[in-house]
Amino acid sequence: MTLPRLTFVLLAVAAATLLMRGLGDTTGLLIAGSIAMFACCLSSAAHVLGARAALRFALIAVVLGWAAEEMGSRYGWFFGSYTYTEVLGPRVGSVPFVIPLMWFALSYIGYVIANLIVWQVPSDGATSLGQTLVQSLLAAMIVTAYDLGADPYMVFKLKAWIMTKTDGGWFGETLQGFAGWMFVSFVIVFLFRLGLKRSPPAPAAPIAPRDIAVPLAIYAGNLLFQALLGVPIETRAIAIFAMGIPLLAALCGWSRWKGAGIALAGRA
């Protein structure tokens, strides 16, 4: 089964979750949206990186994301002490199964945006250790910028999890939580980038602009949602700048990369 075909299967599963008995409308929509986001990012990654590298990226992110969340919900590691409610649906251990899927989607988005900002290309391949560290840190910052508005919404509005420490310094979340997001997303991207030395990206065909538009559109959609509907209301202004600045820079890089590709095609 090819990855594009797998994407359609995953999207069908996402639609089917809406019909799962015993789940409320909010939970069904969250599960469907998370699976669709994972599927779209996996399909994009398959075109940008090649199938093998995309699957390796997904495996690293899902396994490490689940392990970090399991340690967090059980022992308070990384993010502070918290407990998931039933809002996000079925769990693996004490972690809703959609959470590790989101770790891949967001880490991949951070990887692409970081490359577009610095190099004006969606994937830069293997780099020196210093550049790998810097690019991984930038990707982690881009992921955490999303979380600045997403976590308060999940805690205040959806009550997807309950923080043990109710006043953690950031609209119901703990400042430690953002350090945890930075650390875990950094490790995911860093380990993936290290593997590029042995197995560089190998897309099966020339990368189309629409393949890069997918992660940018997902990040932009989340920015728009937080800016219009973020809870508490203070997070709406935060999202515009925290997510808007890297997104705008990445769009400039995407435009330049796309223009270079068109120019090369015209000279061929």
Residue pairs with C-beta under 8 A, 6 or more apart in sequence:
1 9
2 51
3 42
3 43
3 46
3 51
3 54
4 43
4 46
6 39
6 42
6 43
7 39
7 40
7 42
7 43
10 35
10 36
10 38
10 39
10 42
11 35
11 36
11 39
13 35
14 31
14 32
14 33
14 34
14 35
14 36
14 39
15 32
17 23
17 28
17 31
17 32
17 35
17 89
18 28
18 29
18 32
19 28
20 28
20 31
23 31
23 89
26 87
26 158
27 86
27 87
27 88
27 89
30 87
30 88
30 89
30 98
30 158
30 160
31 88
31 89
31 98
34 98
34 101
34 102
34 105
35 98
35 101
37 101
37 102
37 105
37 218
38 101
38 102
38 104
38 105
40 105
40 214
40 218
41 104
41 105
41 108
41 109
41 214
41 215
41 218
42 54
42 58
42 104
43 214
44 108
44 112
44 211
44 212
44 214
44 215
45 53
45 54
45 57
45 58
45 108
46 54
47 203
47 204
47 205
47 207
47 208
47 211
48 54
48 112
48 122
48 123
48 201
48 203
48 207
48 211
48 212
49 57
49 123
49 201
49 202
49 203
50 201
50 202
50 203
50 204
51 204
52 199
52 202
53 195
53 196
53 199
53 200
53 201
53 202
56 192
56 195
56 199
57 104
57 107
57 108
57 111
57 192
58 104
60 188
60 191
60 192
61 100
61 103
61 104
61 107
61 108
61 188
61 192
62 100
62 101
62 103
62 104
63 100
64 103
64 184
64 187
64 188
64 191
65 99
65 100
65 102
65 103
65 104
65 107
65 184
65 188
66 92
66 93
66 95
66 99
66 100
66 103
68 77
68 78
68 79
68 180
68 184
69 79
69 95
69 99
69 100
70 93
70 94
70 95
71 77
71 78
72 78
72 79
72 80
72 81
72 82
72 180
73 82
73 83
73 84
73 94
73 95
73 161
74 94
76 82
76 164
77 180
78 176
78 179
78 180
78 183
78 184
79 174
79 176
79 177
79 180
79 181
80 163
80 164
80 165
80 168
80 173
80 174
80 176
80 177
80 180
81 163
81 164
81 165
82 161
82 162
82 163
82 164
83 94
83 161
83 162
83 164
84 91
84 94
84 95
84 96
84 160
84 161
85 159
85 160
85 161
85 162
87 158
87 159
87 160
88 96
88 98
88 99
88 160
89 96
89 97
89 98
90 96
90 97
91 97
92 100
103 184
103 185
103 188
105 218
106 143
106 146
106 185
107 139
107 143
107 185
107 188
107 189
107 192
108 215
109 142
109 143
109 215
109 218
109 219
110 138
110 139
110 140
110 141
110 142
110 143
110 185
110 189
111 123
111 139
111 189
111 192
111 193
112 122
112 123
112 212
112 215
112 216
112 250
113 139
113 142
113 215
113 216
113 219
113 246
113 247
113 250
114 135
114 138
114 139
114 142
114 189
115 121
115 122
115 123
115 124
115 135
115 253
116 122
116 212
116 249
116 250
116 251
116 253
116 254
116 257
117 138
117 246
117 249
117 250
117 253
118 124
118 135
118 138
118 253
119 253
120 253
120 254
120 256
120 257
120 260
121 253
121 257
122 207
122 211
122 212
122 254
122 257
123 201
124 135
125 196
125 200
125 201
126 193
126 196
126 197
126 200
127 135
127 193
127 196
132 190
132 193
132 194
133 190
135 189
135 193
136 186
136 189
136 190
136 193
137 186
139 185
139 186
139 189
140 181
140 182
140 183
140 185
140 186
140 189
141 182
141 246
142 246
143 181
143 182
143 185
144 178
144 181
144 182
144 185
145 242
145 243
145 246
146 219
146 222
146 243
147 177
147 178
147 181
148 170
148 178
148 235
148 238
148 239
148 242
149 226
149 230
149 235
149 236
149 238
149 239
149 242
149 243
150 222
150 226
151 170
151 171
151 173
151 177
152 170
152 171
152 172
152 173
152 230
152 231
152 232
152 235
153 226
153 229
153 230
153 231
153 235
154 160
154 161
155 161
155 162
155 163
155 171
155 172
155 173
156 171
156 172
156 231
156 232
157 231
163 172
163 173
163 174
165 174
166 172
168 174
168 175
168 176
168 177
169 175
170 177
170 178
171 232
171 234
171 235
206 261
209 254
209 258
209 261
212 254
212 257
212 258
213 254
216 247
216 250
216 251
216 254
219 243
219 247
219 250
220 247
222 243
223 239
223 240
223 243
223 244
223 247
226 235
226 236
226 239
226 243
227 236
227 237
227 239
227 240
228 236
229 236
230 236
230 238
230 239
